[in-house]
Amino acid sequence: MGDLRDAVETSTAALPLQPQDGALREYALMLAESIDERDRLADIADRALQRAEREYGEEGVEVTDELRALRAKLSARETLDKLGARLHAALVELGASPRARAEGKAPKLATSSSKLAAIKGGRA
């Protein structure tokens, strides 16, 4: 996959996540993949814009304007402002940020001293 998705996968795999964290982990991976994919899509939009300008010139103003708008949406800043903020929030929520770990918000391994474990083990 992409560099960011690989990094998010490695980071979240190292966390003691609970099964109920799976959806948020997948969401974080999807966001990272979308950020990685932005470069490829931006290149496609650039080539399409150049081709439209060459082939349609002034007659294709509407098409070229639409392609410019698409290219702007795929800018690095736009992507990081929107998806990067969401990815960061998901990682903080999962405990995959230095701040979450420093504040003790990172998930902890389940201990056998929990009340549920005691009940399951016959100790109530």
C-alpha positions, 0 to 999 in steps of 0.5 A: 500500500502507501507509506502512511497506510503502512505506518498506521497499520504498524502503529495500530497493530502494536496497540492492545486494541479491543475487538470493539476498536476494529471499526475505528482502526479500519477507518484510520487505515482507510483515511491513511490510504486516501491520503496516500492515493491523493498523489496518484489522483492529482497526477491524473487530474493534472494530465487531464487538465493539460490535455483539455487545455491542449485539445479544447483551448478557449472552447473548453473553458467549462471543462478546464474550469471543472478540472481545475476545481478537481485538481484543487480538491486533490491538493496536498493542503486540502487533503491534509486539512480534511483527512489528516485531521480526521486521521489524527483524531482517530489515532488519538482515540485509539491511543496511537499518539504520544499525547494519548499515551502520555495522558494514560489514554492508550488502551491497556491489556485486559487483566484477569483481575477484572470483574468479568474475568472473575465471574468467568473464572468462577470467582464472584 
